[in-house]
Amino acid sequence: MLKTKELFELPVYRLEEDKYNESLREHIDKHSQMSADYSRKDYGGDWQYNEIIGFLRFYVSGKRQIRCEFWETDAKIKVRTRKKRFILTSDSYCTQNFNPSASNEDLKITIQNCIDHCKGNLGSKRHVDERLFRETFDYIDWSSLLA
C-alpha cells in the first residue's frame, strides 16, 4: 500500500499520568533526605516525556483507507527508563476503509473507530494520550483532509 498522507500521531504510555505521579510522590516521600528535584530525576523524570513507550501514527493509504503504524520501544519489558529506541512493530495496526465523499461527521466517526480499535489492541494496561488531539478534532475539516 502507498502511504499518501500522514494524518496525526497519538503517544502511548506505559501507564496513566495519575498512577505515575502517585508512585513518584511515594518515591519522593520515601527518599525525603534528597531534594525533590533529585528524587524526581532519580525516579525517571516527568511522565509526559519519560513514560512514553510508543506512538500510533495514522495515515491515508491510497485513496480510500486509513491505516495506523505502531511504533514501540524495543524493550521486551516496559519499565521506567531514560534510554529508548523506537521500532516499527506494525504498519497495519488498524486498517479502515472510508468513502472520500462521506460527510465530515461520518469521517469523524470512522477516525474515532480507528482510534478505539488501536486502543483495544493495546489493552487496558496501556494509556493513549488523546488530550491534544481532542482539542483540535472537532475543528478539522476531515472531508477536505482525506480527499
C-alpha positions in Angstrom: 0.0 0.0 0.0 1.1 3.5 -0.8 1.3 5.9 2.2 -0.1 9.1 0.7 -0.8 11.4 3.6 0.1 11.4 7.3 -2.8 12.5 9.5 -1.8 12.5 13.1 0.1 10.7 15.9 -1.0 9.7 19.4 1.5 8.9 22.1 1.2 5.6 24.0 2.3 5.5 27.6 3.2 2.7 30.0 0.6 3.8 32.5 -1.7 6.7 33.2 -0.3 10.0 34.4 -2.1 9.9 37.7 -0.7 6.5 38.6 2.8 7.6 37.7 2.5 10.8 39.7 1.3 8.8 42.7 4.3 6.5 42.5 6.6 9.5 42.1 5.1 11.1 45.2 5.7 7.9 47.2 9.3 7.8 45.9 9.9 11.4 46.9 8.4 10.8 50.4 10.4 7.7 50.9 13.6 9.5 50.0 12.9 12.7 51.9 16.6 13.1 52.7 17.1 14.0 49.0 15.8 17.1 47.3 12.5 16.8 45.5 14.2 17.7 42.2 16.9 15.0 42.7 14.3 12.4 43.7 12.2 13.2 40.6 15.2 12.8 38.3 16.3 9.6 40.2 12.8 8.2 39.7 12.8 8.8 36.0 11.6 12.3 35.4 8.3 13.7 34.4 5.6 11.5 33.0 4.9 13.2 29.6 8.4 12.7 28.1 9.8 9.8 30.1 7.0 7.2 30.3 6.2 7.1 26.6 6.5 3.7 25.1 5.2 4.1 21.7 3.3 6.1 19.0 0.2 5.4 16.9 0.8 7.1 13.6 -2.4 7.4 11.4 -2.1 7.9 7.7 -4.1 7.6 4.5 -3.1 4.7 2.3 -4.1 5.0 -1.3 -7.3 7.0 -1.7 -9.8 5.0 0.5 -8.1 3.6 3.5 -6.9 4.9 6.9 -4.1 2.9 8.4 -2.1 3.1 11.6 1.5 2.3 12.3 2.5 1.3 15.8 6.0 2.4 16.8 7.1 0.9 20.1 10.2 0.8 22.3 12.3 -2.3 21.5 12.4 -3.4 25.2 10.6 -6.7 25.9 9.5 -5.4 29.4 8.3 -1.9 29.6 9.8 -0.2 32.7 10.9 3.2 33.8 13.9 4.1 31.7 15.5 7.1 30.1 17.0 5.1 27.2 14.5 4.4 24.5 14.8 3.2 20.9 11.5 3.1 18.9 11.0 0.5 16.2 8.1 -0.1 13.8 6.2 -3.1 15.1 3.2 -2.9 12.7 2.2 -0.9 9.7 -1.3 -2.2 9.8 -2.2 -1.9 13.5 -5.5 -0.7 12.1 -6.9 -0.6 8.6 -10.2 1.1 7.9 -11.8 1.8 4.5 -13.6 5.1 4.1 -15.6 6.8 1.4 -13.9 10.0 0.3 -17.2 11.7 -0.4 -18.6 10.9 3.1 -19.8 13.7 5.3 -17.4 15.2 7.8 -19.4 13.7 10.7 -19.2 10.2 9.1 -15.4 10.6 8.7 -15.1 11.7 12.3 -16.9 8.5 13.4 -14.5 6.4 11.1 -11.5 8.1 12.7 -12.8 7.6 16.2 -13.4 3.9 15.4 -9.8 3.6 14.2 -8.5 5.1 17.5 -10.8 2.8 19.6 -9.6 -0.2 17.6 -6.0 0.6 18.3 -6.7 1.2 22.0 -8.4 -2.2 22.1 -5.3 -3.8 20.5 -3.1 -2.2 23.1 -5.1 -3.5 26.0 -6.1 -1.9 29.3 -2.5 -1.7 30.7 -1.5 1.0 28.2 -2.7 4.6 28.0 -3.2 6.5 24.8 -2.9 10.3 25.4 -5.6 12.0 23.3 -5.7 15.3 25.1 -4.0 17.4 22.4 -5.8 15.6 19.6 -9.2 16.1 21.3 -8.6 19.9 21.4 -8.5 20.0 17.6 -10.5 17.0 16.5 -13.8 18.8 16.0 -12.3 21.8 14.2 -10.6 19.7 11.4 -12.3 19.5 8.1 -11.8 15.8 7.6 -13.6 15.8 4.3 -11.0 18.1 2.8 -8.1 16.5 4.5 -9.0 12.9 3.4 -9.9 13.9 -0.1 
